[in-house]
Structures are given as C-alpha cells and as structure tokens.
Amino acid sequence: MWTQFFLENVRFAVSIIVAVIFAGAGWLYFDAWTLKKDLKNLLKVLGFSLLAFAFFLSSLAVEKTTLVGAMWFGPYLDGFFHTMKVLGYAGLIAGLLIDPIPQAITRKSAGIITFGVISAFLYPVLAGGVGYLYLYRATLGRENHLKPVAFSFLLFAVSELVGLRTLFIETNNVDMFNLVKPYAALWVVQYL
C-alpha cells in the first residue's frame, strides 16, 4: 500500500512538472508570437499549451487498482484528454514543419515528415516526430541549443510507447495484467 501511495505521488509530481515545463515553453513561443504574429509560432503556442493542459489533467487522474480499466475521469473527460494531447503534438509538428530551417553554410537539408490518422497508437509517433524535427533542426540548422529539447521529446516518445500498456489492462491473462497494471514495472518505466 505504501508503495502505491509513494508511486502515485511521484506520478502526480512528474505530471505537474511536465505540465509546468510545457506551459513555460508555450509562454516563450507566445512571447515570440506577440512580436511577429505568424502561423508557425501560433501553432507552437497552441501545441505546447494543449500538452501542458493535458498533462495537468493527467496529474489529477488517480490510478485505480480495484476497478480494472477505470484509469481516468470518465468517458467524456477521457476523450477530451486524449484529443488535447494528440492535437498538442500535431500542432507542434505542423508548426515545426512550416518553420523554415536556418541553413548551415555547407549543407543542404531535405525531408518532410507526414503524420496520419489521430489515435492512441500515434502518441509515440507524434512525440517521436516532434523530437526528430527538433533534432533535425539542431543538427542541420544552426540551432544546437535545441538538442536537449529533441532528446526530451524522444524520451516522451518512449514514455508514450510504454504508455500503450493501458490498452492491455483489461486482459484475462494474469501474467499480462501483472505486467501492465498500475504500479507495475511498465507503469514505473512510463513515468520515469
């Protein structure tokens, strides 16, 4: 019981910290948008703001071990949370795609990443896409300061991939349930 209490508080703290970081990043892009009102910065503001609010909402959710599959607030807020998260990632990807990359002196950059249908399976792909685009911008452009941001989003992609464990939480297989249940090994890896 104390382990669950401790882990639930850690999950809450991590979610709040992530929400504050995303809100701060959104505020910085908002500040840039106030000087030059363009679509690329507006999409980044919306993306970071939606992700901040989504992670704030996820901090309010309490994992339940007694009710299998009842992890969020209910069907309406659960859908709202997932929609905000996907739209946040999609907004960041769109903002990064339309933002021209500062060209390096000796190299030329090329490549466009596309994304498909919005679903829970796209969280890791979308987070990885944001991480890749920041890494692309940091390595081929002259924006080396964006490498920590790129690696952070790539880490989010891994977290989102492990977070797909919730799709298997209603399984009848006891071994599978013990792996994907709240406070199990994959739960800890997801929030680390």
Rosetta blueprint (number, residue, H / E / L):
1 M L
2 W H
3 T H
4 Q H
5 F H
6 F H
7 L H
8 E H
9 N H
10 V H
11 R H
12 F H
13 A H
14 V H
15 S H
16 I H
17 I H
18 V H
19 A H
20 V H
21 I H
22 F H
23 A H
24 G H
25 A H
26 G H
27 W H
28 L H
29 Y H
30 F H
31 D H
32 A H
33 W H
34 T H
35 L H
36 K L
37 K L
38 D L
39 L H
40 K H
41 N H
42 L H
43 L H
44 K H
45 V H
46 L H
47 G H
48 F H
49 S H
50 L H
51 L H
52 A H
53 F H
54 A H
55 F H
56 F H
57 L H
58 S H
59 S H
60 L H
61 A L
62 V L
63 E L
64 K L
65 T L
66 T L
67 L L
68 V L
69 G L
70 A L
71 M L
72 W L
73 F L
74 G L
75 P H
76 Y H
77 L H
78 D H
79 G H
80 F H
81 F H
82 H H
83 T H
84 M H
85 K H
86 V H
87 L H
88 G H
89 Y H
90 A H
91 G H
92 L H
93 I H
94 A H
95 G H
96 L H
97 L H
98 I H
99 D L
100 P L
101 I L
102 P L
103 Q L
104 A L
105 I L
106 T L
107 R L
108 K L
109 S L
110 A L
111 G L
112 I L
113 I L
114 T L
115 F L
116 G L
117 V L
118 I L
119 S L
120 A L
121 F L
122 L H
123 Y H
124 P H
125 V H
126 L H
127 A H
128 G H
129 G H
130 V H
131 G H
132 Y H
133 L H
134 Y H
135 L H
136 Y H
137 R H
138 A H
139 T H
140 L H
141 G L
142 R L
143 E L
144 N H
145 H H
146 L H
147 K H
148 P H
149 V H
150 A H
151 F H
152 S H
153 F H
154 L H
155 L H
156 F H
157 A H
158 V H
159 S H
160 E H
161 L H
162 V H
163 G H
164 L H
165 R H
166 T H
167 L H
168 F H
169 I L
170 E L
171 T L
172 N L
173 N L
174 V H
175 D H
176 M H
177 F H
178 N H
179 L H
180 V H
181 K L
182 P L
183 Y L
184 A L
185 A H
186 L H
187 W H
188 V H
189 V H
190 Q H
191 Y H
192 L L
